[in-house]
Amino acid sequence: MKSLKTITIIVLVFFTSHLSFAQKSKPEPDLANVKYGEHERNVLDIWFADKSKITPLAIYIHGGGFDYGSKEKINARALSQLLKAGISVASINYRYKKIAPLPAAHHDAKKALQFIRSKAESWGIDKDNIGVWGSSAGAQISMWLAFNDEMADSESTNPIEKESTRIACVASNIGQTTMESDFWIKHLAKYAPGTEAEFKSKTRLQIYGVENMEEADEIAKSISALALISTDDPPIFMQYSMNPNAVAPSKNNPKKFKGWVIHHVDFGIALKEKMDELNVEAHLKYPSSKTKYNSLVEFFIEKLNE
C-alpha cells in the first residue's frame, strides 16, 4: 500500500500538471496590447481565426464591478471554440471607475469597437458581422453597446469616430440589465431588506462623478439596457447561475450573498419580458431552463455565421 506521503505527492503532481495545461491551453493573441486610445488601459488583444479570409468577430469585455479585472480574464474554452468555429476574437481593457467615473468605461468600449472596425480591411474582419459579450460589468457595457442607437459621428474629422457602433448580436453572463434606482431599490428590498439606503449613498454619486441623485439617475438610465431596448436592436443570449426560485445563500458569507443579489436572474427576466413585448429575439438561460442555445458560443456560431 502506498504511503500517505506518496499519495500526496502524486495528487500534487497531477494537480500542478493539470493547472499548467489549463494555463497553456489559451492561445497567445496574434496581436497583443494594441492601443485603441490614449489611456494606458485603452488596449486590446486580438486572435485571428483564419488569416487567409475575412471572418466574423466576437469582442469580450471583462467584468469586475468597473473596479478591477482585465482582458486576460477571457475564458480559454470559449476563446478556443470560437476560433475553431472561424470566428476571430478580441478582448479589451477599459478605464476603471476610480480612474474616470461612469460612463467612461462604456465610451472606451465604443472607441475600441470603432477602432477595430477601422482596422477591418487590414485585419480581415467582417465589420458588419461583429458580436460582443461580457460578464457582470462587462455584460452591462456589452448590452449598452448593443441597444444604444448609432453613435457614429459622421461629421467628425477623425475617421475612427465615423465608424458604426451597431453590432450583430450580444451575449451576457450575470449582467445587470438596468442601473436605475427604481428597479434596484425594489430588488434590494426583496432580497436584501435593510440595504436600500446604501444605494442612495455618496458612493453612488462617486460612481458617476456627480453631485446629486437626479444626475446619477439620469446617467444610470442612459446606460441601462431596459431603458435603451427598441425594436431595431440585435438578439441577445443571457445566462445566470440561479433559477428564479433559488434560495439566497447565507448572509454569514457576505461576499457570496452580495454577489448573488447583484447578479440575480431577475435582471434577465425583466429584460426578456420587455424584449418579448417588442418582439426582439432574447434567450435566457439559467439552471433547469430550456433554451435554444446551451452556451454563448453556440449562440455566436449561429448568429455570426448566418
N, C-alpha and C positions, 0 to 999 in steps of 0.2 A: 504493500500500500504506500502510495506517495505520501511524503510528509506534508504537513500544513504549509511549511516554508516553500516547498517545491511547487505546490498547487498555487500558492500566492504569486510566485514568480511567473508561472505560466499564464495566469489571468492578467497580470500586469503587462506582459509582453504582447498578449492578444489585444488588450485594450489600447496600448500605445500604437501598435501596428495599424489597428482599425482607425484610430484617430488620425494618424499620419496619412493614411489613404484618403480619408474623408477630406482632409485639408488640401491634398494634392489633386483631388478629383475635380476641383473647379478650374476650368481652363483659364490661362492667362489672357487678358484682353489684348486685342490686336493693337489698340491704341489706348494708352493709359494716361490719366490726369490731363486730358485735353482741356485747355482753358476756354470757357464759353463766356466769361465775364471778367470783371476787374478784381473782385474779391478772391482771396486765396481759397475759399470754399466753392468758388464757381468753376468746378472741374468735373469731368465725366470720363468714364471708361466705356469702350465700345468693342463688341465682339462681332465679327462678320461671319454669317452663316455660310456664305459661298461667294468668294471674291470674283468669281467668273460671271456672275449675273446680278441683276437688280433684285433685291429681296425686301420683304416687309420688315418692319422694325417694332420691337416692344421696348418701351422705356421703363426702367424701375426707379421708383422714388422711395428712399428708405424712411423708416419710422423713427420714433424716439421722442415723442412729445414736443417736437420742434426744438428740443434742447440738446439732443445727442444723436448718435447713430452716424452711419457713413455708407457710401456706395458699396463698400466691401461686404456689406451685410446681405447682398443679393443671394438668394437661395441657389446653391450649386446645382441641385437636381433640376429645378425649373429652368435655370440657365442652359444646362446641357440639353434638356428635352426640347427647348425652343430652338436652339441652334441645329439640333438633329432634324427638326421639322422644317428647316430652311428659313427660319425667322432670326434675323440679326437682333442683337440685344445691346442696349445702352443702360448705364447706371449712373445716376448723378448725385452730386452733393449740392447742398444749398445752405444759405446762412441760417444759423440758429436764431431763435427769437431774442436771446441775450445779446446777440450781435446787432440785430436790426429787428424791430417789432413786426408782427404780422400786419399786412400780408407780404412782407419782403421775401419769405420763403417761396410763396406762390409765384411771385414775379420772377424769381430766379428760375423756377421750373419752366415758366413760359419762355424765358430767354433761352434756356437750354434747348427746348423743343424747336424754337425758331432757328437757333444756331445749327442744330442737326439738319433741319430742312435746307438750310443754306449750303450744307455740305453734301446734299443728297446725290448730286451727279458724281462728284469725285469719290464718294464713299459707296456708291452702288446701292443707295437706299431708295425705295419707292416712297416718295414724300406724301403720296395720297393714301398710303396704307400703313399707318402708324397707330399702335396701341400704347396705352400707359397703364401701369399698375403700381400698387404700393400697399404698405401695411400701416395701420394706425394713422399717424400724422401724414405719412406718405400716401395713404389711401385718401385722406381728406384733400390733399393737394391734387391727387390724380383726378378725383371727382370734380374739383373746381375747374381743372383744365377741360375736362370732358363736357361739362354742362354750361360753361360760360359761352357767351356769344363770341363771334370772331373778334379777336383782339389785335389783329394785324393793323399796322399804321401805314396805309397806302401813300400818305404824303410825307413820310419820314425820309430823310436824306441817308439814313442807314439802311442798306439793303436787307440786313438781317431782320429788322423790325417790320419789314414788309411781308415777311413770310407768314403763312397762315398758322393759327393756333388750334385749329379744329383737328380732331382725331377720329379714327375709325371705330374704336372700342375702348372700354376701360374695365379694369378688374380691381377689386378692393378686398383687403383682408382686415377684419375687425375695424372697419373705418367708421368715423363719426360723420354721419350724413348731414348733420347740422351743428352749427356753433352758436345758434341763437339761444338767448337766455330763457325764453318761454318754454321751449322744449326741455332744456337742461334742468330748470327748476322743478318741473313736474317729474322728470326722470329721477332726479336725486331724492325727491320726496317719496317716490315709490320704492326705491331700492336702498337708499342711504339716508333715511329721515334724520334731520338734525344737521345735515351738511349743506343745506341750501344756501345759507348765509355766506359760506365760503366762496360761492360762485359770484357773489357780488362784492368781493373784497378788492383791495387795491391791486392785488396780484393780477386780476383780470384786466385792469386798466394798463398795467405794465406790459401785458402780452401784446396789446395793440398800440401802445405808446400814446395813449390819450388821457384826458383829464376827467372825463365823466362817463357814466354808464351808457348814456344815449349815443355817444360817439362809438363806444365799444360795440354796442348792439348793431350800429349801422355797418361797421366793418365786418362783424360776425355774419350778418345777413349776406353781405356781398361775396362771402367765400363759402356759403353753405349750399350743398347740393339740393336740399329740399326747397330752397328759395330760388335756385337757378334753373332747375329742370324745365324743359319745354319740349314740344312735340318734335322738334327737329334734331334732338340730341341722340348720340350713339348708344348702342346697347351696353349693358353692364353685367358683370358677374360678381356677386358679393359673397363673401364667406365669413362665418362667425363660429366661435368654438363652443357655444352653448345653444340649446334649444329654447324656445320661448317660455317653457315651463320649468326651466332649470332652477334648482335651489342655490342661492348665493353661498359662496364659501364662507367659512368662519371669519368673523371680524378679528379674531385673535391673530390672523395673518393680514395686517392692514394693507400691505403691498398687493397681495393676491386679490383681496376684496376690492380694492380701488380699481385694479386692472379689469376685474370682472364687470364692474359698474360702468366704467367709461368706454368699454369695448362691447357693450351689450348688443345682442341681436335685435333689440327694439329699434335701434338706429336703422338697420337694414330693412326691417319690416315697414317702417314709416316711409322710406324711400320707395320700396317696391310697390306699396299701395298707391302712392302718388303716380308712379310711372305706369302702373296698370290703368289708372284712370285716364292718363294721357295717351295710352296705347303705345308706349315706348318699351322696347324689349328689356326686361330685367329678370335676372336669375339670382335666386337667394338660396345659398347652401348653408346648412347647419346640421349637427348630429341628428340623425333619423329623418331628415328631409329627403324628398325625392326631387332631383333636378336633372335637367337635360345634360349638364356638364358636371363631371366629377372633380374638375380642377380648373384653375385659371389657364393652365397650359392647353387643355382640351378646348377651352373657350377661344383662346387666341389662335390656335391652329386652324379652327374653323373660320373664324371671323377675318383673320389676316390672310388667309389663303383663298378667299372667295373670288 
